[in-house]
Structure formats: C-alpha cells, structure tokens
Amino acid sequence: MKLRTFMDILEVKDFHGDDSVDISAIVTHSAQASSHTLFVAILGAAADGHAFLTDAYRAGARVFLTQK
C-alpha cells in the first residue's frame, strides 16, 4: 500500500519525503523494522518509542510516524 493512502486517512500535521513509498507493515518495535515498514513511535507506559527511532532506521525503516 502506498504511504499516501495512509496519509489520506490520518491527520498528518507535518510531512517530509516521498508519499509514493510502498508500505508492507506497520510496526512499533524497532526489532521488527525493515525496508517498507512504517515505524510508529509513541510514548508508552514502559518506554518511549521515540528513543528507538535510530534503531528502526538502522534496521531499514525509512517511514516514521511520531507522536512528538
């Protein structure tokens, strides 16, 4: 599915990049990130997903949805 499809239904406040990227999965754990995944960084009860953005990037993720 194209990223622009997700953006059409989400209230995106800020976007930078190519919205034609293919997304095959949505993940919240950096160990599950890879190319074609959308990594979602949220503030959780036990951990802040924003602290794992670099790990997700190193794992191949290039599309990120952040809460902050």
PDB file with SEQRES, HELIX, SHEET and CRYST1 records, atoms N, CA, C and O in Angstrom:
SEQRES   1 A   68  MET LYS LEU ARG THR PHE MET ASP ILE LEU GLU VAL LYS          
SEQRES   2 A   68  ASP PHE HIS GLY ASP ASP SER VAL ASP ILE SER ALA ILE          
SEQRES   3 A   68  VAL THR HIS SER ALA GLN ALA SER SER HIS THR LEU PHE          
SEQRES   4 A   68  VAL ALA ILE LEU GLY ALA ALA ALA ASP GLY HIS ALA PHE          
SEQRES   5 A   68  LEU THR ASP ALA TYR ARG ALA GLY ALA ARG VAL PHE LEU          
SEQRES   6 A   68  THR GLN LYS                                                  
HELIX    1 AA1 LEU A    3  ILE A    9  1                                   7    
HELIX    2 AA2 SER A   30  GLN A   32  5                                   3    
HELIX    3 AA3 GLY A   49  PHE A   52  5                                   4    
HELIX    4 AA4 LEU A   53  ARG A   58  1                                   6    
SHEET    1 AA1 3 ALA A  25  VAL A  27  0                                        
SHEET    2 AA1 3 THR A  37  ALA A  41  1                                        
SHEET    3 AA1 3 VAL A  63  THR A  66  1                                        
CRYST1    1.000    1.000    1.000  90.00  90.00  90.00 P 1           1          
ATOM      1  N   MET A   1       0.846  -1.166   0.000  1.00  0.00           N  
ATOM      2  CA  MET A   1       0.000   0.000   0.000  1.00  0.00           C  
ATOM      3  C   MET A   1       0.902   1.243   0.000  1.00  0.00           C  
ATOM      4  O   MET A   1       1.941   1.268   0.660  1.00  0.00           O  
ATOM      5  N   LYS A   2       0.502   2.233  -0.722  1.00  0.00           N  
ATOM      6  CA  LYS A   2       1.270   3.476  -0.790  1.00  0.00           C  
ATOM      7  C   LYS A   2       1.086   4.299   0.486  1.00  0.00           C  
ATOM      8  O   LYS A   2       0.010   4.309   1.084  1.00  0.00           O  
ATOM      9  N   LEU A   3       2.148   4.984   0.887  1.00  0.00           N  
ATOM     10  CA  LEU A   3       2.101   5.843   2.069  1.00  0.00           C  
ATOM     11  C   LEU A   3       0.993   6.885   1.941  1.00  0.00           C  
ATOM     12  O   LEU A   3       0.330   7.207   2.927  1.00  0.00           O  
ATOM     13  N   ARG A   4       0.789   7.406   0.751  1.00  0.00           N  
ATOM     14  CA  ARG A   4      -0.241   8.447   0.582  1.00  0.00           C  
ATOM     15  C   ARG A   4      -1.623   7.945   0.975  1.00  0.00           C  
ATOM     16  O   ARG A   4      -2.468   8.740   1.387  1.00  0.00           O  
ATOM     17  N   THR A   5      -1.873   6.643   0.856  1.00  0.00           N  
ATOM     18  CA  THR A   5      -3.150   6.064   1.264  1.00  0.00           C  
ATOM     19  C   THR A   5      -3.357   6.225   2.764  1.00  0.00           C  
ATOM     20  O   THR A   5      -4.447   6.582   3.212  1.00  0.00           O  
ATOM     21  N   PHE A   6      -2.297   5.957   3.546  1.00  0.00           N  
ATOM     22  CA  PHE A   6      -2.374   6.158   4.994  1.00  0.00           C  
ATOM     23  C   PHE A   6      -2.563   7.635   5.326  1.00  0.00           C  
ATOM     24  O   PHE A   6      -3.340   7.993   6.211  1.00  0.00           O  
ATOM     25  N   MET A   7      -1.844   8.479   4.606  1.00  0.00           N  
ATOM     26  CA  MET A   7      -1.910   9.910   4.889  1.00  0.00           C  
ATOM     27  C   MET A   7      -3.287  10.481   4.588  1.00  0.00           C  
ATOM     28  O   MET A   7      -3.695  11.470   5.197  1.00  0.00           O  
ATOM     29  N   ASP A   8      -3.996   9.878   3.669  1.00  0.00           N  
ATOM     30  CA  ASP A   8      -5.346  10.334   3.347  1.00  0.00           C  
ATOM     31  C   ASP A   8      -6.308  10.146   4.515  1.00  0.00           C  
ATOM     32  O   ASP A   8      -7.263  10.909   4.657  1.00  0.00           O  
ATOM     33  N   ILE A   9      -6.064   9.130   5.359  1.00  0.00           N  
ATOM     34  CA  ILE A   9      -6.990   8.871   6.471  1.00  0.00           C  
ATOM     35  C   ILE A   9      -6.479   9.390   7.814  1.00  0.00           C  
ATOM     36  O   ILE A   9      -7.250   9.504   8.767  1.00  0.00           O  
ATOM     37  N   LEU A  10      -5.182   9.707   7.895  1.00  0.00           N  
ATOM     38  CA  LEU A  10      -4.606  10.228   9.136  1.00  0.00           C  
ATOM     39  C   LEU A  10      -4.591  11.748   9.113  1.00  0.00           C  
ATOM     40  O   LEU A  10      -4.557  12.358   8.045  1.00  0.00           O  
ATOM     41  N   GLU A  11      -4.616  12.347  10.273  1.00  0.00           N  
ATOM     42  CA  GLU A  11      -4.487  13.793  10.369  1.00  0.00           C  
ATOM     43  C   GLU A  11      -3.002  14.129  10.475  1.00  0.00           C  
ATOM     44  O   GLU A  11      -2.482  14.330  11.573  1.00  0.00           O  
ATOM     45  N   VAL A  12      -2.333  14.188   9.352  1.00  0.00           N  
ATOM     46  CA  VAL A  12      -0.900  14.432   9.308  1.00  0.00           C  
ATOM     47  C   VAL A  12      -0.641  15.924   9.488  1.00  0.00           C  
ATOM     48  O   VAL A  12      -1.150  16.749   8.730  1.00  0.00           O  
ATOM     49  N   LYS A  13       0.159  16.261  10.503  1.00  0.00           N  
ATOM     50  CA  LYS A  13       0.467  17.664  10.773  1.00  0.00           C  
ATOM     51  C   LYS A  13       1.675  18.148   9.994  1.00  0.00           C  
ATOM     52  O   LYS A  13       1.763  19.323   9.637  1.00  0.00           O  
ATOM     53  N   ASP A  14       2.601  17.245   9.732  1.00  0.00           N  
ATOM     54  CA  ASP A  14       3.824  17.634   9.036  1.00  0.00           C  
ATOM     55  C   ASP A  14       4.328  16.419   8.269  1.00  0.00           C  
ATOM     56  O   ASP A  14       4.314  15.302   8.785  1.00  0.00           O  
ATOM     57  N   PHE A  15       4.768  16.636   7.049  1.00  0.00           N  
ATOM     58  CA  PHE A  15       5.264  15.541   6.229  1.00  0.00           C  
ATOM     59  C   PHE A  15       6.464  16.006   5.423  1.00  0.00           C  
ATOM     60  O   PHE A  15       6.479  17.111   4.879  1.00  0.00           O  
ATOM     61  N   HIS A  16       7.471  15.144   5.355  1.00  0.00           N  
ATOM     62  CA  HIS A  16       8.654  15.401   4.537  1.00  0.00           C  
ATOM     63  C   HIS A  16       8.982  14.116   3.794  1.00  0.00           C  
ATOM     64  O   HIS A  16       9.078  13.059   4.418  1.00  0.00           O  
ATOM     65  N   GLY A  17       9.154  14.176   2.504  1.00  0.00           N  
ATOM     66  CA  GLY A  17       9.577  12.993   1.778  1.00  0.00           C  
ATOM     67  C   GLY A  17       8.687  12.614   0.621  1.00  0.00           C  
ATOM     68  O   GLY A  17       7.976  13.444   0.055  1.00  0.00           O  
ATOM     69  N   ASP A  18       8.741  11.343   0.284  1.00  0.00           N  
ATOM     70  CA  ASP A  18       8.068  10.779  -0.879  1.00  0.00           C  
ATOM     71  C   ASP A  18       6.852   9.979  -0.422  1.00  0.00           C  
ATOM     72  O   ASP A  18       6.998   8.938   0.219  1.00  0.00           O  
ATOM     73  N   ASP A  19       5.661  10.458  -0.748  1.00  0.00           N  
ATOM     74  CA  ASP A  19       4.452   9.762  -0.291  1.00  0.00           C  
ATOM     75  C   ASP A  19       4.052   8.593  -1.188  1.00  0.00           C  
ATOM     76  O   ASP A  19       3.000   7.987  -0.983  1.00  0.00           O  
ATOM     77  N   SER A  20       4.884   8.274  -2.182  1.00  0.00           N  
ATOM     78  CA  SER A  20       4.581   7.132  -3.047  1.00  0.00           C  
ATOM     79  C   SER A  20       5.295   5.857  -2.598  1.00  0.00           C  
ATOM     80  O   SER A  20       5.242   4.842  -3.292  1.00  0.00           O  
ATOM     81  N   VAL A  21       5.962   5.902  -1.440  1.00  0.00           N  
ATOM     82  CA  VAL A  21       6.674   4.746  -0.902  1.00  0.00           C  
ATOM     83  C   VAL A  21       5.681   3.630  -0.585  1.00  0.00           C  
ATOM     84  O   VAL A  21       4.604   3.881  -0.044  1.00  0.00           O  
ATOM     85  N   ASP A  22       6.049   2.408  -0.924  1.00  0.00           N  
ATOM     86  CA  ASP A  22       5.218   1.249  -0.593  1.00  0.00           C  
ATOM     87  C   ASP A  22       5.434   0.839   0.860  1.00  0.00           C  
ATOM     88  O   ASP A  22       6.571   0.714   1.316  1.00  0.00           O  
ATOM     89  N   ILE A  23       4.336   0.632   1.580  1.00  0.00           N  
ATOM     90  CA  ILE A  23       4.374   0.195   2.977  1.00  0.00           C  
ATOM     91  C   ILE A  23       3.777  -1.211   3.032  1.00  0.00           C  
ATOM     92  O   ILE A  23       2.657  -1.436   2.573  1.00  0.00           O  
ATOM     93  N   SER A  24       4.541  -2.161   3.601  1.00  0.00           N  
ATOM     94  CA  SER A  24       4.034  -3.528   3.697  1.00  0.00           C  
ATOM     95  C   SER A  24       3.629  -3.908   5.121  1.00  0.00           C  
ATOM     96  O   SER A  24       2.921  -4.893   5.330  1.00  0.00           O  
ATOM     97  N   ALA A  25       4.088  -3.111   6.108  1.00  0.00           N  
ATOM     98  CA  ALA A  25       3.749  -3.411   7.505  1.00  0.00           C  
ATOM     99  C   ALA A  25       3.875  -2.150   8.343  1.00  0.00           C  
ATOM    100  O   ALA A  25       4.608  -1.223   7.998  1.00  0.00           O  
ATOM    101  N   ILE A  26       3.149  -2.136   9.444  1.00  0.00           N  
ATOM    102  CA  ILE A  26       3.233  -1.061  10.437  1.00  0.00           C  
ATOM    103  C   ILE A  26       3.748  -1.697  11.710  1.00  0.00           C  
ATOM    104  O   ILE A  26       3.173  -2.669  12.200  1.00  0.00           O  
ATOM    105  N   VAL A  27       4.842  -1.148  12.257  1.00  0.00           N  
ATOM    106  CA  VAL A  27       5.457  -1.738  13.447  1.00  0.00           C  
ATOM    107  C   VAL A  27       5.690  -0.670  14.513  1.00  0.00           C  
ATOM    108  O   VAL A  27       5.830   0.514  14.207  1.00  0.00           O  
ATOM    109  N   THR A  28       5.729  -1.113  15.774  1.00  0.00           N  
ATOM    110  CA  THR A  28       6.024  -0.225  16.890  1.00  0.00           C  
ATOM    111  C   THR A  28       7.276  -0.663  17.638  1.00  0.00           C  
ATOM    112  O   THR A  28       7.694  -0.006  18.591  1.00  0.00           O  
ATOM    113  N   HIS A  29       7.867  -1.758  17.215  1.00  0.00           N  
ATOM    114  CA  HIS A  29       9.081  -2.268  17.856  1.00  0.00           C  
ATOM    115  C   HIS A  29      10.209  -2.208  16.836  1.00  0.00           C  
ATOM    116  O   HIS A  29      10.079  -2.732  15.730  1.00  0.00           O  
ATOM    117  N   SER A  30      11.312  -1.572  17.205  1.00  0.00           N  
ATOM    118  CA  SER A  30      12.408  -1.369  16.256  1.00  0.00           C  
ATOM    119  C   SER A  30      13.000  -2.680  15.743  1.00  0.00           C  
ATOM    120  O   SER A  30      13.548  -2.714  14.641  1.00  0.00           O  
ATOM    121  N   ALA A  31      12.901  -3.752  16.515  1.00  0.00           N  
ATOM    122  CA  ALA A  31      13.421  -5.051  16.068  1.00  0.00           C  
ATOM    123  C   ALA A  31      12.601  -5.614  14.909  1.00  0.00           C  
ATOM    124  O   ALA A  31      13.073  -6.497  14.192  1.00  0.00           O  
ATOM    125  N   GLN A  32      11.396  -5.122  14.720  1.00  0.00           N  
ATOM    126  CA  GLN A  32      10.543  -5.578  13.621  1.00  0.00           C  
ATOM    127  C   GLN A  32      10.646  -4.673  12.398  1.00  0.00           C  
ATOM    128  O   GLN A  32      10.048  -4.959  11.361  1.00  0.00           O  
ATOM    129  N   ALA A  33      11.398  -3.589  12.515  1.00  0.00           N  
ATOM    130  CA  ALA A  33      11.515  -2.626  11.419  1.00  0.00           C  
ATOM    131  C   ALA A  33      12.393  -3.182  10.308  1.00  0.00           C  
ATOM    132  O   ALA A  33      13.349  -3.917  10.554  1.00  0.00           O  
ATOM    133  N   SER A  34      12.046  -2.816   9.082  1.00  0.00           N  
ATOM    134  CA  SER A  34      12.828  -3.174   7.903  1.00  0.00           C  
ATOM    135  C   SER A  34      12.411  -2.225   6.782  1.00  0.00           C  
ATOM    136  O   SER A  34      11.587  -1.333   6.983  1.00  0.00           O  
ATOM    137  N   SER A  35      12.985  -2.429   5.610  1.00  0.00           N  
ATOM    138  CA  SER A  35      12.550  -1.593   4.492  1.00  0.00           C  
ATOM    139  C   SER A  35      11.073  -1.864   4.235  1.00  0.00           C  
ATOM    140  O   SER A  35      10.603  -2.985   4.425  1.00  0.00           O  
ATOM    141  N   HIS A  36      10.370  -0.879   3.820  1.00  0.00           N  
ATOM    142  CA  HIS A  36       8.932  -0.945   3.529  1.00  0.00           C  
ATOM    143  C   HIS A  36       8.067  -1.109   4.768  1.00  0.00           C  
ATOM    144  O   HIS A  36       6.912  -1.520   4.662  1.00  0.00           O  
ATOM    145  N   THR A  37       8.611  -0.792   5.954  1.00  0.00           N  
ATOM    146  CA  THR A  37       7.762  -0.754   7.146  1.00  0.00           C  
ATOM    147  C   THR A  37       7.577   0.697   7.572  1.00  0.00           C  
ATOM    148  O   THR A  37       8.454   1.539   7.377  1.00  0.00           O  
ATOM    149  N   LEU A  38       6.444   0.961   8.142  1.00  0.00           N  
ATOM    150  CA  LEU A  38       6.151   2.243   8.772  1.00  0.00           C  
ATOM    151  C   LEU A  38       6.401   2.045  10.254  1.00  0.00           C  
ATOM    152  O   LEU A  38       5.708   1.260  10.900  1.00  0.00           O  
ATOM    153  N   PHE A  39       7.382   2.746  10.799  1.00  0.00           N  
ATOM    154  CA  PHE A  39       7.693   2.635  12.226  1.00  0.00           C  
ATOM    155  C   PHE A  39       6.929   3.721  12.964  1.00  0.00           C  
ATOM    156  O   PHE A  39       7.054   4.905  12.651  1.00  0.00           O  
ATOM    157  N   VAL A  40       6.134   3.308  13.947  1.00  0.00           N  
ATOM    158  CA  VAL A  40       5.326   4.226  14.737  1.00  0.00           C  
ATOM    159  C   VAL A  40       5.992   4.416  16.098  1.00  0.00           C  
ATOM    160  O   VAL A  40       6.176   3.456  16.846  1.00  0.00           O  
ATOM    161  N   ALA A  41       6.353   5.666  16.414  1.00  0.00           N  
ATOM    162  CA  ALA A  41       6.985   5.989  17.694  1.00  0.00           C  
ATOM    163  C   ALA A  41       5.973   6.704  18.574  1.00  0.00           C  
ATOM    164  O   ALA A  41       5.554   7.824  18.283  1.00  0.00           O  
ATOM    165  N   ILE A  42       5.586   6.030  19.664  1.00  0.00           N  
ATOM    166  CA  ILE A  42       4.633   6.615  20.606  1.00  0.00           C  
ATOM    167  C   ILE A  42       5.195   6.538  22.016  1.00  0.00           C  
ATOM    168  O   ILE A  42       6.081   5.732  22.302  1.00  0.00           O  
ATOM    169  N   LEU A  43       4.677   7.373  22.878  1.00  0.00           N  
ATOM    170  CA  LEU A  43       5.050   7.352  24.280  1.00  0.00           C  
ATOM    171  C   LEU A  43       4.205   6.287  24.966  1.00  0.00           C  
ATOM    172  O   LEU A  43       2.995   6.448  25.124  1.00  0.00           O  
ATOM    173  N   GLY A  44       4.853   5.198  25.372  1.00  0.00           N  
ATOM    174  CA  GLY A  44       4.143   4.092  26.003  1.00  0.00           C  
ATOM    175  C   GLY A  44       4.273   4.127  27.513  1.00  0.00           C  
ATOM    176  O   GLY A  44       4.951   4.995  28.064  1.00  0.00           O  
ATOM    177  N   ALA A  45       3.630   3.192  28.176  1.00  0.00           N  
ATOM    178  CA  ALA A  45       3.666   3.106  29.633  1.00  0.00           C  
ATOM    179  C   ALA A  45       5.043   2.683  30.130  1.00  0.00           C  
ATOM    180  O   ALA A  45       5.482   3.122  31.193  1.00  0.00           O  
ATOM    181  N   ALA A  46       5.731   1.827  29.364  1.00  0.00           N  
ATOM    182  CA  ALA A  46       7.032   1.303  29.797  1.00  0.00           C  
ATOM    183  C   ALA A  46       8.206   1.944  29.084  1.00  0.00           C  
ATOM    184  O   ALA A  46       9.305   1.994  29.636  1.00  0.00           O  
ATOM    185  N   ALA A  47       7.998   2.440  27.861  1.00  0.00           N  
ATOM    186  CA  ALA A  47       9.105   3.004  27.083  1.00  0.00           C  
ATOM    187  C   ALA A  47       8.584   4.068  26.127  1.00  0.00           C  
ATOM    188  O   ALA A  47       7.407   4.088  25.765  1.00  0.00           O  
ATOM    189  N   ASP A  48       9.492   4.948  25.730  1.00  0.00           N  
ATOM    190  CA  ASP A  48       9.184   5.985  24.755  1.00  0.00           C  
ATOM    191  C   ASP A  48       9.720   5.527  23.399  1.00  0.00           C  
ATOM    192  O   ASP A  48      10.933   5.443  23.205  1.00  0.00           O  
ATOM    193  N   GLY A  49       8.822   5.232  22.466  1.00  0.00           N  
ATOM    194  CA  GLY A  49       9.210   4.749  21.148  1.00  0.00           C  
ATOM    195  C   GLY A  49      10.131   5.693  20.403  1.00  0.00           C  
ATOM    196  O   GLY A  49      10.865   5.261  19.514  1.00  0.00           O  
ATOM    197  N   HIS A  50      10.110   6.975  20.746  1.00  0.00           N  
ATOM    198  CA  HIS A  50      10.971   7.950  20.085  1.00  0.00           C  
ATOM    199  C   HIS A  50      12.452   7.654  20.350  1.00  0.00           C  
ATOM    200  O   HIS A  50      13.314   8.042  19.562  1.00  0.00           O  
ATOM    201  N   ALA A  51      12.740   6.976  21.445  1.00  0.00           N  
ATOM    202  CA  ALA A  51      14.127   6.624  21.777  1.00  0.00           C  
ATOM    203  C   ALA A  51      14.676   5.548  20.844  1.00  0.00           C  
ATOM    204  O   ALA A  51      15.879   5.290  20.834  1.00  0.00           O  
ATOM    205  N   PHE A  52      13.800   4.920  20.060  1.00  0.00           N  
ATOM    206  CA  PHE A  52      14.204   3.819  19.193  1.00  0.00           C  
ATOM    207  C   PHE A  52      14.158   4.169  17.712  1.00  0.00           C  
ATOM    208  O   PHE A  52      14.270   3.288  16.860  1.00  0.00           O  
ATOM    209  N   LEU A  53      13.995   5.447  17.403  1.00  0.00           N  
ATOM    210  CA  LEU A  53      13.956   5.870  16.003  1.00  0.00           C  
ATOM    211  C   LEU A  53      15.250   5.517  15.270  1.00  0.00           C  
ATOM    212  O   LEU A  53      15.209   5.033  14.139  1.00  0.00           O  
ATOM    213  N   THR A  54      16.386   5.753  15.904  1.00  0.00           N  
ATOM    214  CA  THR A  54      17.672   5.442  15.270  1.00  0.00           C  
ATOM    215  C   THR A  54      17.809   3.944  15.035  1.00  0.00           C  
ATOM    216  O   THR A  54      18.296   3.525  13.985  1.00  0.00           O  
ATOM    217  N   ASP A  55      17.387   3.135  15.999  1.00  0.00           N  
ATOM    218  CA  ASP A  55      17.446   1.678  15.838  1.00  0.00           C  
ATOM    219  C   ASP A  55      16.580   1.228  14.662  1.00  0.00           C  
ATOM    220  O   ASP A  55      16.993   0.376  13.875  1.00  0.00           O  
ATOM    221  N   ALA A  56      15.390   1.794  14.546  1.00  0.00           N  
ATOM    222  CA  ALA A  56      14.495   1.436  13.452  1.00  0.00           C  
ATOM    223  C   ALA A  56      15.100   1.855  12.112  1.00  0.00           C  
ATOM    224  O   ALA A  56      14.987   1.133  11.121  1.00  0.00           O  
ATOM    225  N   TYR A  57      15.734   3.011  12.087  1.00  0.00           N  
ATOM    226  CA  TYR A  57      16.391   3.476  10.861  1.00  0.00           C  
ATOM    227  C   TYR A  57      17.528   2.533  10.470  1.00  0.00           C  
ATOM    228  O   TYR A  57      17.667   2.162   9.305  1.00  0.00           O  
ATOM    229  N   ARG A  58      18.328   2.155  11.445  1.00  0.00           N  
ATOM    230  CA  ARG A  58      19.436   1.223  11.178  1.00  0.00           C  
ATOM    231  C   ARG A  58      18.929  -0.129  10.682  1.00  0.00           C  
ATOM    232  O   ARG A  58      19.625  -0.821   9.939  1.00  0.00           O  
ATOM    233  N   ALA A  59      17.725  -0.501  11.089  1.00  0.00           N  
ATOM    234  CA  ALA A  59      17.128  -1.763  10.664  1.00  0.00           C  
ATOM    235  C   ALA A  59      16.522  -1.674   9.262  1.00  0.00           C  
ATOM    236  O   ALA A  59      16.117  -2.687   8.692  1.00  0.00           O  
ATOM    237  N   GLY A  60      16.462  -0.461   8.711  1.00  0.00           N  
ATOM    238  CA  GLY A  60      15.985  -0.294   7.339  1.00  0.00           C  
ATOM    239  C   GLY A  60      14.738   0.542   7.174  1.00  0.00           C  
ATOM    240  O   GLY A  60      14.387   0.887   6.046  1.00  0.00           O  
ATOM    241  N   ALA A  61      14.053   0.882   8.256  1.00  0.00           N  
ATOM    242  CA  ALA A  61      12.842   1.696   8.146  1.00  0.00           C  
ATOM    243  C   ALA A  61      13.191   3.083   7.616  1.00  0.00           C  
ATOM    244  O   ALA A  61      14.193   3.679   8.011  1.00  0.00           O  
ATOM    245  N   ARG A  62      12.347   3.586   6.715  1.00  0.00           N  
ATOM    246  CA  ARG A  62      12.555   4.920   6.175  1.00  0.00           C  
ATOM    247  C   ARG A  62      11.300   5.779   6.267  1.00  0.00           C  
ATOM    248  O   ARG A  62      11.283   6.926   5.820  1.00  0.00           O  
ATOM    249  N   VAL A  63      10.259   5.212   6.850  1.00  0.00           N  
ATOM    250  CA  VAL A  63       8.998   5.945   7.033  1.00  0.00           C  
ATOM    251  C   VAL A  63       8.664   5.878   8.521  1.00  0.00           C  
ATOM    252  O   VAL A  63       8.627   4.801   9.116  1.00  0.00           O  
ATOM    253  N   PHE A  64       8.420   7.058   9.115  1.00  0.00           N  
ATOM    254  CA  PHE A  64       8.204   7.154  10.551  1.00  0.00           C  
ATOM    255  C   PHE A  64       6.968   7.993  10.852  1.00  0.00           C  
ATOM    256  O   PHE A  64       6.738   9.029  10.229  1.00  0.00           O  
ATOM    257  N   LEU A  65       6.190   7.537  11.803  1.00  0.00           N  
ATOM    258  CA  LEU A  65       5.071   8.292  12.332  1.00  0.00           C  
ATOM    259  C   LEU A  65       5.382   8.530  13.797  1.00  0.00           C  
ATOM    260  O   LEU A  65       5.544   7.584  14.568  1.00  0.00           O  
ATOM    261  N   THR A  66       5.466   9.797  14.180  1.00  0.00           N  
ATOM    262  CA  THR A  66       5.839  10.128  15.558  1.00  0.00           C  
ATOM    263  C   THR A  66       4.714  10.860  16.268  1.00  0.00           C  
ATOM    264  O   THR A  66       3.890  11.537  15.653  1.00  0.00           O  
ATOM    265  N   GLN A  67       4.710  10.704  17.564  1.00  0.00           N  
ATOM    266  CA  GLN A  67       3.711  11.362  18.401  1.00  0.00           C  
ATOM    267  C   GLN A  67       4.186  12.755  18.808  1.00  0.00           C  
ATOM    268  O   GLN A  67       3.381  13.677  18.940  1.00  0.00           O  
ATOM    269  N   LYS A  68       5.477  12.902  19.004  1.00  0.00           N  
ATOM    270  CA  LYS A  68       6.012  14.196  19.444  1.00  0.00           C  
ATOM    271  C   LYS A  68       6.264  15.099  18.267  1.00  0.00           C  
ATOM    272  O   LYS A  68       6.715  16.231  18.443  1.00  0.00           O  
TER     273      LYS A  68                                                      
END                                                                             
